[in-house]
Amino acid sequence: MASPNLTELVATTLRNRDGMVADNVTNHNGLLRTLEERGNIVSAGGGRDLTEPLLYNELATKFYDGFETFQIDTSQEVVDAAVYDWKQLGGFSFISGKEKIMNREKWQAVSIAQSRIDALMAGLRNKTGSALYSLGTEEGGKTFGGLRLLVADDPTSGTVGGIDASANTWWRNQTDVTTVDISSTTIQDRMNAMQLACTRGADQPDLIVADSDFFTAYWKSLQSIQRVQNAKMADAGFRTLEFLGAPVVYDAQCAEDLTGAGHGRMYFLNTKYLKFQKAPERWFSTEEARKVENADYDVIPNWTMGNLTTNARFLQGVIGSTA
């Protein structure tokens, strides 16, 4: 039997799973899955950054009668843009020359290829899941700018998308982060208040993600009535409830930063104004195998490039406890 080309086998198997990689990642994370379902994982154009046009001012209007004249201020700015950096995530599967010799039979080749691919996929899933809740400062500022940045515990300071929140009150998310511990007797009042704070006409939160403390508190608060589960999210393997029509999704990574620290949180998100912008040719994409110089092994890279962006922070909110 001819010896199989293990490098080609690993690369081909990995490429064949590229679509599954994206699905596995989104299934691993309720936020990213919802963005995908709504078409909010979008291909960005080229350029040095990712831009989100936004409306931040109103033009002057007035009630009038008959032939009254209007004062029109043509210098008034109404449109600006939030600018986000590209962020990159990647990893390598690999095969050594020794392993090629030792794994000549087909079943052995498949075994070693599969184990390496599974390990790489697990790393991509875990990195993506945690980074979507990050501050964007972890790992030397190389991570995606996650919810702890875009929907900050303290939105009155810091720069998001190149805009200084301390100087621009319209560029602040809603927040209710206190030292008060969360409980089943207080959770619904806080959720009601946050829902109203994040609602502007027909625009209202369509996804709520929570850590175990907040999800459990809400769940317990519903013990006396029938619990409603969102069927679509449940089919994806998530534990869900509903709040005013929006799925409430439990995500273990919601309370953590990339070091595993953090306090309990519940995010009220309007995904109409929340996107993951990606490079179209780098969305969990596998490239050709590369022979490493001065060494006896080959590597097969898998790349992702993009960032989480928003153009309406005021429609996003967070409830948290620092207790």
N, C-alpha and C positions, 0 to 999 in steps of 0.2 A: 504494500500500500504506500502511495506517495505521501511524503510528509506534508501536512498542511502548512500554509503560510500563516503562522499565528499572529503576526503583526497585522496582516490584512483582515484576519478573522476578528481580532479585537476591534479594529477600526470600523469594519463593516457592521458588526453587531451593535457598536455604539451609535453609529449613524442611523441604523434602523430603529433605534430607541429614542432618537432626538425628539420625535413627537410625543412619545410617552414620557420623556423627561419633563417637558413642559406641563403635561397633564399631572404627573406625579407631584410636581412642585405646587401647582395650583390646588390639587386635592389635599395637599399637606397643610394648606394655609387658607382659612376662610376668606380673608381679605383679598388675596391674589386671585382666588377662584372667582369671586364675585366680579372683580375687575375684568377678568377674562370673559365671563358670561355676558357682560354688558358692553363688550367691545372696547374696554378701556385700557387694554394692553395694546398700545398703538406704535406703529413704526414712525420714528422721528427722522427728519431729514439730516443732512450733514451739518457741518458747522462745529464751532468750538464748544457750544453749550446747548442746553435744552430750554426753550422759551415757552412761556404760557401767557398769552395776552389776557389782560384783565381790565375790567371796568372799575374805576375807583372814585369817580366823581359824578355829579349830576349837573346838567346844564340848567341855567336859570329858566324858570317858568312862572307864569302868573295868570290869574283870572283877569279878564279884560271885558270892556264893553265898547261896542261900536268901532270907532276909528282910532282907538288908543294906539300909541306907538310902543315899541319894545326896545329895551336896551339890550343889545346882544354883545356879550363879551367873547370876542373871537380868540382871545388869548387863553381861554380856560382850557386846561388839559383834562381829558376824560379817560384816555386809554394809555395804559402803560404795559409793561410785561415783567413777569417774574422769570428770573434766569437761574437755572439749575445746572450743576456740573454733571458731566458723564461719570458714571461709576462702573467699574468692571469686576466681574466675578469669573473665575475659571478654575480648571483642574486638569489633571492628566491621568489617563490610564497608561499602563506601561507593560512591557514584556522584555525580559533579558534574553541574551543569547543562550545562556545555560538552560533557561526554561523552555526555549524552543527545541533544544535537543532532548531534554528530559520528557517533554510532553508531545511525543510524536503521534500517538494515537488520537483519533478524532475526539473521542469522549473526554480524554484528558485535556485536549485543547479547549473544548467548550467549557469545561469546568473552570480552568484558570481564567479564561476570558470573562466568564460570567461573574466570578468573584470580584475581579477588578472593576468591572462595570458597576456592579451593585455598590461597591465601596465609594466609587466616584459619585454615583447618583445620590447616595445618602448624604455625602458631604455637600452637594449642591442644594439638596432639599433643606438641610438644617441651616446652612448659611443664609439662604434666601428667606426662610421662615423667620429667623431671628432678626435679620437686618431690616425687615419691614416694620419693626417696632423700635428701631434704633434712633439714636440722636444724630447719626451721620458723622460722628466724631471718632467712633471706635476704629481700631486698627489703623491709626494714623490718619483718620478722616477719609479712608478709602471705601467705607461701606455706603450702601444706599442711604439716602436721607429718609428715615422711616417716620412712623407716626409720632414718636416722642419729639421729633423736630417740627413736623408740619402741624401737629395738633398738640402743642406744648403744654406741659403742666403750668408754666408761667409764660403766657403769650405776650407779656408787656415788654419783654426785652429780647435781644438776639436778632440775628439776621436770617431770614428765610427767603430763598429765591432772589437774593441780592437786595431785599427790601428790609430796612430797619424797622422792626415792629415797635420799638420805643418811640419813634418819631411819627409813625403812621398808625393811628388807632384803628383804621379800617382794615389793617392787615393783621388782625388778631383773631385767634380761634376762641371759642367759648370754653370756659373752664370752671370746674367745681372740685378743686383738689384741696382737702383740708386734713387736719389731724384727727378728725372724727372717724372712728372705726365704722365700717359698713355693716349693716345688719338687715334682716328681713323686714324689720319694722320701719326702717328709714329709706330703703332702696327705691321704692316706687315714687316717693315725693321728689327725690333727687332726679330720678329719670324723667318724671313729668316736667320738671323745671328745665332740664337740659333739652328735652324735645322741643319745648317752646322757644328756648334761646336759639336753637339751630334751625328754626322754621321761618321762612320768608315766603308767604303766599303758598304756591304749590310746591316750592322747594322745601323738602324736609328730609331728615335722615332716612336712608333706605337700608342701612346695615349697622348693626351694633355688635361689636366684638368685646369679649370680656375674659378676664382671667378667672381662675377657679373660685376665688372669694366672692367676686361680684356676681358671677353666674349663679353660684349656689345661693347667695342672698336673694336674688331675684326669683330663683326657682322655689325657695322656701316661702316667699311671699305669696306664691300662687297655690299653696297647698290646699286652700279652701275652695278653689275653683278649678275648672278643667284646664289642664295645661295644653297649649297649642304648639305643635311641632311643625316647623317648616319642612315640607316633604322633600323639596329639591335639595336643600342642604343636608338633610338626614340621609338621602340616598348617596351623598358624597362621603358619608362616614362621620359627619359632625353631629355633636350633641347640640340641639337647637331648641329655642323657644321663640315666641314672637312678642313684640311690643308695638302696638298700634300699626300692625301690618308689616313691620320690619323684622327680619330674622335676628334673633339674639344668639350669637355663635360663641361657644366656648373655645378658646385658644390658649393652650398652656404657655405659649410664648408671649402672650399679651403683656404680662407684667414684667418681663425681663428686658434688660439690655444685653449686649453681647457677652458680658461677663457673668450673666446669670443673676445679677442683682436687680433691685427695683421693688416697687410697692404695687399694690393692687390698682387696676385701672379698668375702666369701661369706656370704649370709644363710640361716639355717635357720629356716623360718617354719611355724607352725601356723596356717593360715588359718581354722580354726574359731574362733579368737579374734582375728581381724584383720578389720576391716570398713572400707569407705569409706562413711560416712554422708553422704547427699546431701539437699538440698532437692528434693522431688519435682517442683516446677515449674521448677527450675533445674538441669537436668542436660544440659548442652550444648544449651540451649533458645534458639531464635530468637524475638525479639519483633518487633513491627511496626516498620516503617521510621519514622524520625524526621527531620523537616525541621529543619536547623540554622538557628537565627535569625541574622540579620545575615551570612549566607553563602549561597553558591549550590551547596549539595550536601546530599544525604541520607545518613543512616547507618542501618545495620541491625545491632543488637546481638545477641550470642550470649553466654549466661551459664552459669556453673557455680558451685555453692555447696555446700560440705561440708567434710569432713576425714577423714583416715585415723585410725582409733582402734583401741585394743586394750584388753582387760580381763584379760589374762594375759601380762604381760611375761616372766615366768619360763619360759614355754614357747617363747620366741623366742630366737635366738642369732645371733652374728656371729663369723666368723673373719676376721682382718685382719692386714695386714703394714704397718708404718710404715717399712720399709726403703727 
